[in-house]
Amino acid sequence: MTVLICGSMAFDTVMVFDGRFKEHILPDRIHMLSVSFLVPQLRRNYGGVAGNIAYNLKLLGQDSLILATVGDDFEPYARWMTQKGLSLQHVKVIPDTYTAQAFITTDLDDNQITAFHPGAMQYASELSVPVDAGVRLGLVGPDSRDAMIAHAKQFHEAGIPFIFDPGQGLPMFSGDELSVFIGQAAWVIVNDYEGQLLQERTGLSPVQIAAQCRAYVVTQGGQGSTVYLSDDTIQIPSVTASNIVDPTGCGDAYRAGILYGLTHELSWATTGRLASLMGAIKIAHHGTQAHQYTYQDIAEQFLLAFGYPLR
């Protein structure tokens, strides 16, 4: 089954602040915020939602296609993708632009402050879902506003089931627009903060959202995740990571597990557990595409964590 991932390709500049934001941001002075954080650790990683998900899927032995726009500076990332066996077929270079850039500062509580330059991503709506490329499953992730609307519509009109994963792009949309996405999507995935915002803007409860799609998944970090179905609610436990190193990209690794489970028609209990494991594997490593495992490695960790085989 061919999976198409629509979303950002980006360079992530990740910095770690050896303190806690809450100790430096005063609630009664938030309207006149002026803070500076010393970040002795800095790394520049290959990232972006689409790239991260595709990378994690590849670790599971699942090929995918990426629909994204990038800038003139993309060449080193393209070489990395080729080395890792990731397809560049539907990745388009927009001349005279930068590839999207994220500048992420993380504190000791795993809170993050991110500045994002969209660059070439602003032109992603110029691309169309290749409905004649054998695509059977899709994901619409954070991208330009117009691209997310267009690609969701194209998936829906082509009868291709897809995941709506708004991520940090969620605030760009009104309640009515989010309701349209929910109605078009087969599955909706958000973290707990995004879920609260989604529910407030649409006026829909988790159960009501689940009634309009096949499943509504809400991740809750170390508390696990919840899968809301039209007739059931499944609690997915978290997996204890071998080390807590870098949370950036954990959500993307989780989504790769979900896509793999859907592709291979696994139960939601197993799909969710695989997704949790993928997130735990990622958080133990710096960067979003630095962890290197085989499917067998992941299957062994799954058996160890949950007491039954992945398949």
C-alpha positions in Angstrom: 0.0 0.0 0.0 1.4 3.4 -1.0 1.3 6.1 1.7 1.5 9.8 0.8 2.6 12.2 3.5 1.7 15.9 2.9 3.5 18.3 5.2 6.6 20.3 5.9 10.2 19.5 5.1 12.5 21.6 7.3 15.8 22.2 8.8 15.5 22.2 12.6 17.9 24.2 14.7 17.4 22.7 18.1 18.7 24.4 21.3 18.5 23.1 24.9 18.1 25.5 27.8 19.5 24.1 31.0 16.7 25.6 33.1 12.9 26.0 33.1 11.0 28.6 31.2 8.5 29.0 34.1 11.3 30.4 36.3 12.0 33.2 33.8 8.6 34.1 32.4 6.5 36.0 34.9 2.8 35.6 34.3 2.0 39.2 35.3 4.6 40.5 32.9 3.7 38.4 29.9 2.3 41.5 28.0 5.8 43.0 28.1 7.9 39.8 27.6 11.6 40.3 27.0 13.7 37.2 27.9 17.0 35.7 26.8 18.0 32.1 27.3 21.6 30.8 27.3 21.6 27.6 25.1 25.0 25.8 25.3 23.7 22.9 23.3 22.8 23.5 19.6 22.2 21.2 16.7 21.0 21.5 13.1 18.9 18.6 12.1 17.0 17.4 9.1 13.3 17.6 10.0 9.8 18.7 9.1 6.7 16.6 9.8 6.7 14.9 6.4 10.4 14.0 6.5 10.3 12.8 10.1 7.3 10.6 9.5 8.7 9.1 6.3 12.0 8.4 8.1 10.3 6.5 10.9 8.1 4.6 8.6 11.3 3.5 6.7 12.7 2.1 10.0 9.6 -0.1 10.1 10.2 -1.3 6.6 7.4 0.8 5.1 8.1 3.0 2.0 6.2 6.2 1.5 5.9 9.3 -0.7 6.3 12.9 0.4 4.4 15.8 -1.1 6.3 19.0 -0.2 8.1 22.1 -1.4 11.7 23.0 -0.5 14.2 25.7 -1.2 17.5 26.1 -3.0 19.4 25.0 0.2 17.8 21.6 0.3 20.6 19.7 -1.4 22.2 18.2 1.7 18.8 17.0 3.0 18.1 15.5 -0.4 21.4 13.6 -0.2 20.4 12.3 3.2 17.0 11.2 2.0 18.6 9.3 -0.9 21.1 7.6 1.4 18.2 6.5 3.6 16.1 5.2 0.7 13.4 8.0 1.0 11.7 9.1 -2.2 12.1 12.6 -3.7 9.6 12.0 -6.5 7.1 14.5 -5.2 9.4 17.0 -3.4 9.6 20.2 -5.5 12.3 22.8 -5.2 11.0 26.4 -5.3 13.8 28.7 -6.7 15.0 31.7 -4.7 13.6 30.4 -1.5 14.9 28.8 1.7 13.7 25.4 2.9 11.4 25.9 5.9 13.4 26.5 9.1 12.4 25.8 12.7 14.3 27.3 15.6 13.4 25.2 18.7 14.4 25.9 22.3 13.6 23.1 24.8 13.8 23.5 28.6 14.4 20.8 31.3 10.6 20.2 31.6 10.5 19.4 27.8 8.5 22.6 27.1 9.4 24.1 23.8 9.5 27.6 22.3 9.6 27.5 18.5 10.1 30.2 15.8 9.3 29.0 12.3 10.2 30.5 8.9 8.0 28.8 6.3 10.1 29.6 3.2 9.3 27.4 0.3 6.5 25.8 2.3 4.3 28.8 1.4 4.1 27.4 -2.1 3.0 23.9 -1.2 -0.5 24.5 -2.5 1.0 24.5 -6.0 1.4 20.8 -5.6 -1.5 18.4 -6.0 -2.1 14.9 -4.5 -1.0 12.4 -7.2 -4.2 10.5 -7.3 -2.9 8.3 -10.1 0.2 7.2 -8.3 -1.3 4.2 -6.5 -1.8 6.1 -3.2 -4.1 4.3 -0.9 -3.5 6.1 2.4 -2.6 9.7 3.2 -1.7 12.2 5.9 -2.3 15.9 5.9 0.1 17.5 8.4 1.3 21.0 9.2 2.0 22.8 6.0 0.8 26.1 4.4 -2.8 26.9 5.2 -3.8 26.7 1.5 -2.0 23.5 1.0 -3.6 21.8 3.9 -7.1 22.8 2.7 -6.3 21.8 -0.9 -4.7 18.4 -0.1 -7.5 17.4 2.3 -10.0 18.2 -0.3 -8.1 16.3 -3.0 -7.7 13.2 -0.8 -11.4 13.3 0.0 -12.6 13.8 -3.6 -10.4 11.0 -4.7 -11.8 8.6 -2.1 -8.3 8.2 -0.5 -8.6 7.9 3.3 -6.3 10.2 5.2 -5.2 11.3 8.6 -5.8 14.9 9.5 -2.8 15.9 11.8 -3.0 19.7 12.1 -0.2 20.0 14.7 1.0 23.5 15.3 -0.9 24.6 12.2 -4.2 24.2 14.0 -4.5 27.9 15.1 -4.6 28.9 11.4 -8.2 27.6 11.0 -11.6 28.6 12.3 -14.0 26.2 14.0 -16.0 25.8 10.7 -12.9 25.0 8.7 -11.7 22.5 11.3 -15.1 20.8 11.2 -14.7 20.4 7.4 -11.4 18.7 7.9 -12.9 16.4 10.5 -15.7 15.5 8.1 -13.2 14.8 5.2 -10.7 12.8 7.2 -10.8 9.2 8.1 -8.7 9.7 11.2 -7.8 12.8 13.3 -4.7 12.9 15.5 -3.7 15.7 17.9 -1.8 16.1 21.2 -3.7 17.0 24.3 -3.2 20.8 23.9 -4.2 20.7 20.3 -7.2 18.5 21.2 -8.4 21.1 23.7 -8.1 23.8 21.1 -9.8 21.7 18.4 -12.7 20.9 20.7 -13.1 24.5 21.8 -13.1 25.9 18.3 -15.5 23.3 16.9 -17.7 22.9 19.9 -17.3 19.1 19.5 -16.5 16.6 22.3 -14.0 13.8 21.6 -16.9 11.4 21.2 -18.6 13.7 18.7 -15.4 14.1 16.7 -15.0 10.3 16.7 -18.5 9.9 15.4 -17.6 11.9 12.3 -14.5 9.8 11.4 -13.1 6.4 12.0 -11.0 7.3 15.0 -9.9 10.4 17.0 -6.5 9.9 18.6 -5.3 12.2 21.4 -1.7 11.9 22.6 -0.8 12.8 26.2 3.0 12.5 26.4 4.1 10.3 29.3 0.5 9.6 30.2 0.0 7.6 27.0 -2.8 8.3 24.5 -6.5 7.8 23.9 -8.2 6.4 20.9 -11.8 7.4 20.6 -13.9 5.2 18.3 -17.6 5.6 17.5 -18.4 2.8 19.8 -15.4 2.4 22.1 -12.6 4.3 23.9 -9.1 2.6 24.0 -6.4 3.7 26.5 -2.9 3.3 25.1 -0.1 3.1 27.7 3.1 5.0 27.3 6.5 3.2 27.0 9.3 4.1 29.4 12.1 5.5 27.3 15.7 4.2 27.9 16.6 7.9 28.4 14.9 11.3 28.0 17.2 13.2 25.6 15.2 15.2 23.1 11.3 15.3 22.6 11.5 17.0 19.2 9.9 14.7 16.6 8.4 12.3 19.1 4.9 13.1 17.8 6.1 12.4 14.2 7.5 9.0 15.3 4.2 8.2 17.0 2.3 9.0 13.7 4.6 6.7 11.8 3.5 3.9 14.1 -0.1 4.8 13.5 0.4 4.8 9.7 2.1 1.5 9.9 -0.7 0.0 11.9 -3.3 1.3 9.5 -1.4 0.1 6.5 -1.0 -3.4 7.9 -4.6 -3.5 9.4 -3.4 -4.1 13.0 -5.8 -3.6 15.8 -6.0 -0.2 17.5 -4.6 -1.7 20.7 -1.5 -2.9 18.8 -1.3 0.2 16.5 -1.4 2.6 19.5 1.2 0.6 21.4 3.6 0.6 18.4 3.1 4.3 18.0 4.0 4.8 21.7 7.1 2.7 21.3 8.2 4.7 18.3 7.9 7.9 20.3 9.9 6.4 23.2 12.6 5.2 20.8 12.9 8.7 19.3 13.0 10.6 22.6 16.1 8.7 23.7 18.1 10.3 20.8 19.1 13.8 19.8 17.6 15.0 16.5 14.5 13.8 14.7 16.2 11.4 12.2 19.2 10.2 14.1 17.9 7.0 15.7 18.7 4.0 13.5 16.9 0.7 14.1 15.7 -2.2 12.0 12.2 -3.6 12.0 13.5 -6.6 13.9 15.0 -4.3 16.6 11.6 -2.5 17.0 9.7 -5.8 17.0 11.9 -7.1 19.8 11.4 -3.9 21.8 7.6 -4.3 21.3 7.6 -7.8 22.6 9.7 -6.8 25.6 7.4 -3.8 26.4 4.0 -5.4 25.9 4.5 -9.2 26.2 3.2 -10.2 22.8 4.6 -10.1 19.3 4.0 -7.1 17.0 2.4 -9.3 14.3 
